[in-house]
Amino acid sequence: MYDFEYHRPANVEDALKLIGERGEAKLLAGGMSLLPSLKMRLARYSDLVDLGGIAELNGIRRDGNALVIGAMTPHAVVAASPEVNSTIPALASLANGIGDPLVRNRGTIGGSIANSDPAADYPAGVVGLGATIITNQREIEADEFFLGLFDTALAPREIITAVRFPIPRKAVYLKLRQQASRFAVVGVFVARMGNGARVAVTGAGPSVFRVKDAEAALARKFDASVVKGLQIKQDNLSSDIHASAEYRAHCTSVMIGRAVTAVS
Amino acid sequence: MSDSAISTRIGEPVRRKEDLHFLTGKGVFSDDVSLPRQAYAVIARSPHAHARIRGIKTAATLAVPGVVMVLSGDDLRADGLKPIAHMPTSTHHAETALVNSDGSEIFTAPRYALAIDKVRNVGEAVAMIIADSVAAAKDGAEALEVDYEILPSVTATVAAAEPDAPRVWDEARSNVCMDAQVGDPEATETAFASAAHVVKLETWAQRVTGVTMEPRAAVCEFDAATQRYTLYTASGGAVRLKEDVAHVLGIASKAVRVVMEDMGGNFGTRGEVYPEFILVAWAARRAGRPVKWTCERSEAFVSDYQGRDLAVTAELALDAQGNFLAMRGSNIGNAGSHTVSFAPLKKGLGIMSSIYRVPAAHFRARSVVSNTMSTRPYRSAGRPEVIYVMERLIDLAARKGNFDRAEIRRRNLLSEAELPYTNQFHMTYDNGAYHKVMEEALTLANWQGFERRRIDARKRGKRRGIGVANYVDTSTGAPRERAEIIVHPEGKIDVVIGVTENGQGHETSFAQLITEWLGVPADDVRLIDGDTDIVKVGGGAHGGRGMRMASLVIWNASKQIIEKGTRIAARMLECDPSSIRFDSARFIVEGTQRTVGLFEVAAAAGQLKDLPDDLHGSLSACSEEIHHVASFPYGTHVCEVEVDPELGIVDIVGYTAVDDVGRAINPLLIHGQVHGGIAQGAGQALLEQCHYESETGQLLSGSLMDYALPRADNFPFFKTGISEVPSTTHPLGIRPAGESGTTPALGVVVNAVVDAVAEFGVRHIEMPMTPERVWRAINGKQPPSSVSTSR
């Protein structure tokens, strides 16, 4: 790990000021991706601005027909939250399946989506539920947020403060785990909303994506039969030592069917 | 006799004495040792699989604040350090020595602690940077300028054996450094010509690595006054390590002291000297202060010895009734960049036919060098690979000839009357109840009731399969061992021995021998095994030699303690020694109530004035033995799996093992050994692989994010049974248990998975049986064009 200056501001304004002043400053949320890359000397920053001391970024609350989760809320808190479990149990179960207990106690929703790891779980939930990402500057729709591999719509001095999830009628998240890291080789989030269905996939490609063919079919009739044999294009999917694009495409199709059955 | 003495005798499931020490954080692992004024070393490693080193510029490194010194291959040559004395061709008396069939000499590659002129695998040590802190040393390593001329490389086993493959060593005629043949080609051809059925398997027992929980570390200090080096580290054997370090440094072995305390895993991949152990010693002298090096996990993936990697083409011939007639084929073992060991290739070849009656056989065995990390024995060197091949061939034959899988094994399994039996590869098995153990395992696994479970799984959308595998294991290893027993008047016994504790539980199991023979509770026995100033002789822990060798020398030394003690007791009790018997730590005059305790006798040995010289002083005894005989553990494992046929995911839902250990010293520890062994074997079958990219030779599985290690939730609860048929080749009947779990696990897991998906026309699936591989097999799809999965 290279040397860096460490800061722990108490509010968002101070955090913004710090990253504005410092040349190579980086925001630190739970640190579950950033710290390993620092330790392996794969990344180097002059300053780390730890958001862990900002109370306003933490917490879960109900807001009408939506659930608002503060950006610095750890996965374990989401997983155990009665509010989340009673409104969007699929999101609680998604959070409960991230990494291991240590990761779940440190890792945060804001950190996860800001990082936009291709195999992270939260992006599937955020896109699958059509959530809204709230920042210090604006509100960003989930569909506009994830741009690609480790790439998001966030501007350089923009901090996620919370994520607002509409409450679905029913939803489920299914994950086929990579056997070493246990990240998603394919993670499928299917939500049955008041006005149709949303299907989001993580792990299979460079970034989370929606399967609009499936959504359209399910809007007509919400039943596993309408997505049976669904063809997923391999062109934009990932191939690595763990799974080929062909296998990822196949698993995506099968898992969408299983997810639909689970929420039917 | 105290109650606790009874409870820690041979055969009792005594809980590990050492666990309290570990569980309360009192373990002393290599990195826990730090010395005053120590400097820290970081190794600059090759980023290329094969390259010529045109030059190394150190100025920028030396300019980094805190950097003390940089050492490279040129410095090593200037100081006259010798190549490491790996002994790849060393052969145990009971094993078949392999020689080149054309009579030429076997090529062995010189290995220096730092690369000289060329690097031959990603991760090979190129330079050592010594600094006041690890961070400064890392900064220095980054600043090092090495000018590489990249050369073509080869990593895959079969490809490396091709005549036009990139040459790893210009000094060798080709990458094939050994090319041997065993068996009778004519008899084999004749048998194949008359066969009713012939099955063939082309396969690869892929490259894996040990992933010990504790990464390697070493710290060494050099004392200028005595000209001695003290090296604190952990390895498979302290005495051998001392000699290896002394050899490279060109000094007498008594100038090196190795001190090893606790070790977090060995499995063979940590069983031999490493360049870094020599480098810290050399650097400590050059720097005039202790030098410490600690390996990181990603560094371990490229620089720890790796295991397996055997490409096999094998055929089995049968008659119409299913009797085995002959087998033939070719094995190619991948030695990696340097020829550290040919033992896996040789030991596997020796038991190619397992414990089946195979009247004729002929095999070719080649070892190739390649641009990969060197391989050496990894838990049950060579045997899991060939048992896997044999058990797959049998299942293929059963399918082809429509034989029942259990029945065809019964038909060909050697009977007790046929033992001892010399196989076609010149190995002589001792004794055993092969049929009985197989039936016990089938019963324990409820083999008969399987079809109901298959139907039940199908109702849940799963495909259930079952597999069975028999195995034999060859346990040889360093033949020389020594034990010293010292009885202290305070009521404690020290056992000094050269068998190294790496996690096996020797502190408990060796102490149980003392309870059995000297009547002293295990808690009062201390094991000393890791300091070469105390332990002068001994072979370490490998090849299933621990209990097998330790029991011999502890037994002999215990007998001497009783004999000496009897003579002292006779003085104390004023009787003739012949009237004394020893029982439960007391010397008793027959027919009387006059007794004296072992520890009182030990006190008397130091106090009585008129004792003969051999009794005066401390009550102690020594035994040194050279035991050239092999031992043959055997057994049967049964595995049951469920496969998700849509996604190809495999779950092990049942695993049963019955292993013959000859005589169980501590059944609890044996079960533990078997459990861990199964996990390592099943891990290879389902999960693990060192993926080298064929174009570049880069290791793609360089961290635990990409190297899939089995975890507890990959397994059900195991059913493990112990068989005890005393071995006729061991005076105490003992057979090793440390490798039993692993040896049949590869084959039995693959057999179970193939059985589960046989209805889809699947004949075979290569390891690791990843979900994608299983899915492809079910759907008759070719492997993806992923280059790193080729053998």
Interface residues (C-beta under 8 A of the other chain):
Chain A: M1 M40 R41 L176 Q178 Q179 A180 S181 F183 S239 I241 H242 A243 S244 E246 Y247 H250 C251 V254 M255
Chain B: A135 K138 E142 S298 E646 L647 I649 L686 L687 H691 L700 S701 L704 M705 D706 Y707 A708 L709 T770 P771 E772 W775 R776 K781 P784 S786 S788 T789
